[in-house]
Amino acid sequence: MKNSISKKLAAGFGLCILLMLMMVGFNFTALQRLDRLYLETLKRTEAMTQAADAQHIGGDLYTIIANAVINRNLDKSTREWVAGKSESRAALEKVAAAADTPGENAKVREAQEAYEEIIRIFEKEMLPLIQKGGVIPGPLGDVDARIDRQIVLIDSALRQVAETMRSENQRALREFNTVIARIIQFGLALSLFGVAVALMVTYLTTRRIVLPLAEITGAALEMEKGNYHVDLKYKSTDEIGILAATFRDMSMQIEKCMAAFHESNKSLQLEIGERKMAEEEVQRLNADLEQRVMKQTAELVKINEELLRMVVEQKRAGKELTSSQEELRNLTQYLQTVREEERTTIAREIHDELGQLLTALKMDVAWLSGKLPAGQLPLVNKALEMTTLIDETIKSVQRISAELRAGLLDGLDLSAAIESQIQELRTRTGILFTFENSLDCETLDRSRSTALFRIFQEALTNICRHADATQVLLTLLKKGNEVVASVTDNGKGISEMKISDPKSLGLIGMRERVRYFGGELSIMHIPDGGTAVRVKIPIDESDKDNYDDQGSNS
């Protein structure tokens, strides 16, 4: 649309934005220049300060030389000379780095040459005289005069460098103030011009938009009062003109529709009479429906009472099932306790009885070997083979006895029993075992110690049989009122189907041992490879004596 309001507003606001962009661009350029001048001023100020400080290096060196001549303390004088020479040279290097004009560089080089001349005079002429320790000869006065000339030369050269830098700094400062004044003048002029443009755009907006909209709003209020025939005077080819024309057409259409509405209202009154008759029929049908609902409600009440009775029965059955499970767990724990005691008894009998018999047999074979006549080498070798076989049998008896009880009930605590089991598996399989224990195992009761040891034993057995692992980490610690134990390997990992397999009796036994104490057992497959077994068993000090009494009574 050629004369659209959006184009007019876009032109006006575009002009404002252009002015703003010009102002921003000018300010950005000026700020960049100000930043450069500010940095140059800081650099010049620092360089001027360094040059002013460096003016005194000749006097500082002369003070060190005078102390050396007067005190004749070569160690102290040498330390002071080395330190002063290093500091003075560093100060001159800083001034040289800050100089950026040929004149400044020439003056700095002149000061450096005078500085090096002072060093040469002291180290080549005066220091040998001081080191000899004799009377300083008369020409020393001439040496002092030459040093004084070099000091004056250094002070004069660096003073001129500082003056040059000060003048450059003042020039940059004057340029800085000039740029600020220009920014203020140009910004004020541009701001006044922008305000004028904004006022003009506002005036045009009010004339082209607000006044026609006010006329359209008045026409809409008249239509709200019921006067649907309105005549808008505003005519234009822009959007508001089109809106006004559309509004006029709409008012005519509404007037026609209102006439049709009155005709339809008459027909509607007739339909309302017919609907009243229909509503009376609906009320009659609702009464019949309410009676049916009351009958259905009575039947539902009876069904609900029957359901409540069934729920009560199910709760009672659930309690009985829970009680049965508790009894089974207690029975399982009792059977495990009896099994541990039987293992202990069998292990002790095997160790004592069979071990004593094998020891006696070994002694008899040794005695018989000693009684053999000389020269019977086959009989001697056979006796040695029998002795070796008896030793292997004794080791087998000890291993079987350890597997039955692993020393847990023979005076060792849980940690020592686990260490013994790890040592045996490490020797037999070559797997690298790491055991981290921060738990005081003596505080555990016998039942929990036995359960934890059997869980560790079952987990390690599964790793050696199925995991193909090379490293195993065992941890045992206490968190709050819980004992937390874990076994992690880097093997091929256990499958989810194997974890939930009802035929995995070893895993089921581990779970039952933990559930008896109200604990938790989790078995997880590690994504990178391996399996993690984690056990949590609560510690209740009040139950410790009860568990110990149960073990002693059984």
N, C-alpha and C positions, 0 to 999 in steps of 0.2 A: 504494500500500500504506500503510495507516494507521499501522502501527507500524514502518515501515522504518528501518533503521539510518542510511541516508543522510539522512533527515529529522532524526533525533536529532543526528547529527553536524553537520548544517547549522545546527540551532538553536544548538548549543554554539559552533561556530566563528563563527556570525553574531553571537552575543553578544560574542565576543572582538574581532571586526572592528569592531563598534559602539563598544566601549570604545576601540579604537585610533583610530577616526575622531574620537571625542569628544576624545581627547587631542591628536590632530593639529590639530583645529579650534581648541582652546583655545591650543595653542602657536602656531598661525599668527596668531591674533588678537593674542596677547601679543607676538609678534615684530614684527608690524606697528606696535603701539604703541611697542615699544622702538625700532624704526627711526625712528619719528616723533620720539620724545624725543631720540634720538641726534643726528638732523639738527638739531633745535631747539637742542640744547646746542652743537653745532659752530657754528651760526649766531650764537648769543648770544656764544660765546667770541670769534669773529672780530670781531663788532661791538664787544665790550668792548675788544678790542685796538685797533681803529681809533679808538674814542673816547679811549682812554688816549694813543695816539700824537698825536691831534689837539689835546690839551691844550697842546702846546708851540708851536702855530703862532703864537700872539701873541708869544712870546719870540723865535721865529725871525725874524718880521717886524721886531721891534724891533732885533735884531742887524744886520739889513740897513740899517735907518734910521740906526743909530749909525755904521756904517761909512761911509754916504753923507755924514753930517755931518762926520765926522773927516777922511776922505781927500779929499773934494771931487773924486773921480774919477767924473764923471757917466756915462761910457760903461760902466765896470765896474759902477757902482751900478745903472744902469738895467737891465743884463742880469740882475744878481742879483735886483733887485726883481721883474722880470717872471717869472723862473723861480720865485722864492719865492711870489709871489702865485698863480701857476698851481697849484703843488703844494699850497698851503694850501687853496685853493678846492676842489680835487679831494678832499682829505682830509675837508673838511666835507661835501661832497656824499655821500661814502661813508657817513659817520656818519648823515646825514639819511636815506639809503636804508635803513640798518639799523634805524633807530628805528621802532617799531610801536605805541607807546602815546601817548596825548595828552600826557602829562607829558614823555616823551622828546622828542617833536616840538617842544614849547614851548621846552625848554631848548636844543635844536639851533638853533631860529630865533633865540633870544636870543644864542647864540654867533655865528651868522652876522651878525646886526645889529652886534654889537661888532666883528667882523672887518671889515665894510664901513666902519664908522666909523674904524677905524685907517687903512684905505686912503684914505678921504677926507681925514683930517687930514694924512697925509704928502703926498699928491698935490696937494691944494688949498692947504695952508698952508706946509708945510715945504719941499717941492721947489722952489717959486718962490724962496724965500729962498736955497736952496743954489745955484740956477742963476744968481742975480745975482752971486754970488762975493764979496759984501761981508761985513761983520761981522754975525753973527746977532744980532738984537735980543733984548732982555730977555724979552719974552713967551714966548720959546721954553721956558722952564721950565714955564710953564703948559701948553704943548702936550705936554711930556713927561709931566706929571701926568695929562692926559686920556688919553694913550696907555696909561699904566700902569693906569688904571682899566679901560680896555677889555680889556687883557690879563688882569687879575684876573677880569673878568667872563667872558671866554672860558674861562679855566681852571676857574672855579667851575661854570659851566654844564655843561661837558663832563665834569667830575669827577662831577657828580650823574647825568649820563646813564650813565657807566660803572658807578656804584654801582647804579643801577636795573637795568642789564643783568646785573650780577654777581648780584644777588639773584634775578632771573628764572632765571639759569643754575643757581644752587644749588637753586631749587625744582624745575626739570626733572630735576636729578641725583637729588634725593630721590625724586621720582616714579619715575625709572628704577630705583633700588634697590628700591623697594616692589614694582614689577612683577616684578622678578627673584625676589624672595623668594616672591611668590605662585605664580609658575611652579614653583619648586622644591617648595613645599608640596603644591600640587595634583598635580603630576606624580608625586611620591612616593606620595601616597595612591592615585592612579589606577593606578600601577604595581603596588602591593601588591594592590589589588583584582583587577587583570588576572591576576597570578600565581595568586591563589586560584581564579579562574574557570578558568584553564588547567589547574591541578591537578585540579579537579573534572571537566573534560572528559576529561582523560587517564585518570582513574579509571574513568569510565563507559565510555570506549573499551576499556580493558583488560577490564572486567567483561563487556561486551557482545560483544566481538569476539575478543580474544586467547584467553580461556579456551575458548570453543567451538571456535576454530580448533585449539587444542592437542589437544582431544579428537578432532577429525576427523583431525588428523595422526597421532595414535596408532593410530586405526583403520586408516589407510592403511598404516602400517608393519606392522600385523598381517596385512593382506592381502598385503603384499609377501613375508611369511614363508610364505604359503600358507594362512592361516586366513581364509577368505573369509566366514565367518559372524560378523559383528560386530553389536553392539547399542549404538547411541549413545543416551545418556541425555538429551542436550540437546534440548529441544523448545520451539519458539517460532514466532510468526507472521512474524518478520522474515526478512531474506534468509539469515542464517546458519541459522535454523531450517529454512527451505526447503532449504538446502544439506545439512543433516544428514539430513533425510527422504529427499532424493534419493540421498544416499550409502548409506542403509540399503537402499533399493530396488535400488541398483546392486549392492550386495554379494549380494543375493538372486539377482539376474539372473546375476551372475558364477558363483555356485555352480551354478545350473542349466546355464550354458554349459559349465562344467568337466566336468559329467557327460556332456553331449553330446560334449565334446571327447574324452573317453576312448573313447567309441564310435567316433568318427571316426578315432581313432588306429589302431584295429584295421584298419579299411578301408585306411588309408594304408599300413600295412605290406605289405598285399597289392599295392598299386599300386607300391611300391618294388621288389618282386621283378620285377614286369613291366617296370619301367623299366630294371633292370639288363640284362635280355635285350635291350631296345631299344638300350642303350648299346653292347653288344657288336656289334650290327649296324651302329651308327653308326661304330664304330672301323674295321670292315672297309671301309665305304664311304669313310672318310677316307684309308685306305691307297691305294685306287684313285684318289682325288682327288689325292693327293700325286704319284703318277706322272704324271697328266695335267698338273699344274702344272709339273713338271720339264721336260716336253716343251715346254710353252708358254714357259717361261723361256728355254730354249735358242733358240727361235725369236726371242724378244724381244731376246736378246743380239746375234743376227745383224742384226736390224733396227737396233738401237742403233749397231752398228759402221758400218752403211751411213749412218745419220744423221750420225755424227761425220765421216765422210768428206765428206758433203755440206756440213757446216758449215765444214770446212777449205777446201773449194772456194769457198764463199761468202765467207769471209774473204779468200782470195786475190783473188777478183774485186773485193771491196770495196777492197782496197789498190790494185789496178790502177785502179779507178774514181777513187779519191782522187788517185792519181798523175796520171791523165788530167786531172782537174779542176785540179790544180795547174799542169800544163803549159798548159792552156787559159788559166788566169789569167795565167801568165807571158807567154803569147803575146798575150793581150789588153793587158797592160801594155806589152809591146813595141810592139804596133800603136798604142797610144795615144801612146807616146813618139815613134814615127815620125810619127804624125799631127801631134803638136805641133810637131815639127821641120819638117815640110812646111808647116804653117800659118805658122811663123816665116819660113821661106824665101819662101813666097808673099807674106806680108805685107810682108817687106822689099823684095822685088822690085817689088810694086805701089807701095809707098811711094817707093822710090828711082827706079825707071825711069819709071813712069807719072807720079809727082809731078814729076820733073824735066821730062818732056815737057810736062806741063800748065803748069808755071811758064814754060818757054820760050815756049809758045804764048801765054800771057798777056802776056809781054814783047813778043812780036811784034805782038799786037793793039794794045798800048799804043803801040808805035812807029808802027804804021800809022795809028792814030787821030791821032797828032800830025802826020802828014804830009798829012792831008786838007786840001784847000783851004777857005778860009773860005766860009761860006754853004752848005755841004753838011750841013745839019742832019739829014736822014734817015740819011746815012752815019755821022755822029757818034753818033746814038742807037743805030744798029745795032752800032757798035763797043762802046758801053757795055753793051748787052745781051749781046754775046759775052763781054765781060770778067766780067759777073755770072754767066753760065752757066759759065764756066771756074772761077770761085771756088766755085760750088756743086759742080762736079765734083771739085775738089780736096778739099772737105769730105767728099764721099762716099767718095773714095779713103782719106782719113784714117780715116773711120768704119769702112770695110770692113777696113782694116789693123788697127785697134784691136780689132774683133770677132774677127779671126783670132788675135790674140795678146794684146791688151789691155795691152800694155806689160810683161807679166810677165817675159818673157825679154829685155827691152830695158833692163835696169839698174834696174827697179823691184822692190820686194819685194811680198809677198802683200798687205799692208795697203794699199799705194798702188794696186795693181791693182784691189782691191775698191772703194776710194774712187772711182777713175776710172769703174768700171762703174756705181756708184750715181749719180754725178753725171750720167752720160749718161741713165740711166733716169729720174732725177728731172726732167730737162729735157724728156724726151720724153713722160712719162706724168702728171706732176704728183703722183705718190705721195710721201708723207712717209716717207723712209728714215732710220733711226737705226742707226749702226754703233758698237758698243762693243767695243774691242779692248784686251786687257791682255797680249797675247802678243808676245814679241820675235821678229818674223817672220824676222829674219836668221839665227836659229838653225835654221830648217827647211831640209832639203835640197830640191833642185830638184824631185824627183819628188813629194814630199808637197805642196809649194807649188802645183805644177801641178794635182794632184788636188783639193786644197781649193778652188782658184779655179774649176775647172770645175764642182764641185758647187755652189758659190755661184751661178755663172753660170746653171746649169740650173734651180736653184730660183727665182731671180729671174725668169728667162724664163717659167717656168710661172705665177708669180704675176701677171705683166703680161698673160699671155694668157688665163688662166682664172679667177683668184680674185676679180676685182672688188674688190680691197682698196684701202684708203686709207692704211693705215699698215703699215710693215714694220720689224721689229727684227732686226738681225744682231749676233751676238756671236761673239767669238773669244778663247779663253783657254786656259790650261794648267792641268791638274789632275794633279799627280803626274807620271807618265811618259806622259800622254796629252794630245793636243790636242783640245779640245772646241769644236765650231762648231755654231751653231744659226741657223735662219731662221724667224721667226714672223710671220704676217700676220693681219689681222682680216677676211679675206674670207669667202666662202661656204663654204669648207672642202672638202677632198677626200673622196670617198666611200671606204668600205672596199673596194668592188669595184674601184675604180680603182687603189688601192694594190697589190692583188695581181693586177692584170690583166697577163698575159704580153705584151700588145701595148704596154704603157707602156715604150717603149724608153729614154726619158730616165731614168726611175726605175731601170731595170735597169742602165743605164750608171753611175749614181751608186753603186749597190750594189757593182758589180764593182770600181770604183775603191777603195772602202773595204775590201772583202774582200782585195784584193791586199796591203794593209798589215796585215791581221789586225785590222781595226777593226770598228765597229758603226755601222749607220745605221738610224734609226727615223723613221717618218713617221706622225704622229698627227693625227686630227681633233679640234679643240678644241670642247668642248660649246657654249661661248658663241659660237662662230663663228670660223672661221679654221683654219689648218693650221700645224703645228710640225714642222720637219725638224731632227733632231739627229744629229750626226756625232761619233764618237770614233775617233781614230787614235793608236795607240801610237807613242812616240818611242823609238827604240833608237839611241843614239849610235854604237854599233859598226857599224850598217848605213848610216850617212850616207855614208861614203866609197864603199861598194859601190854605192849608188843613183847617186851622182854619177859614178862610173866607168862604170856602165851607160849613163847619159845621154850621156857624152862619147864612149864607144866607138860607140854607135849613131849 
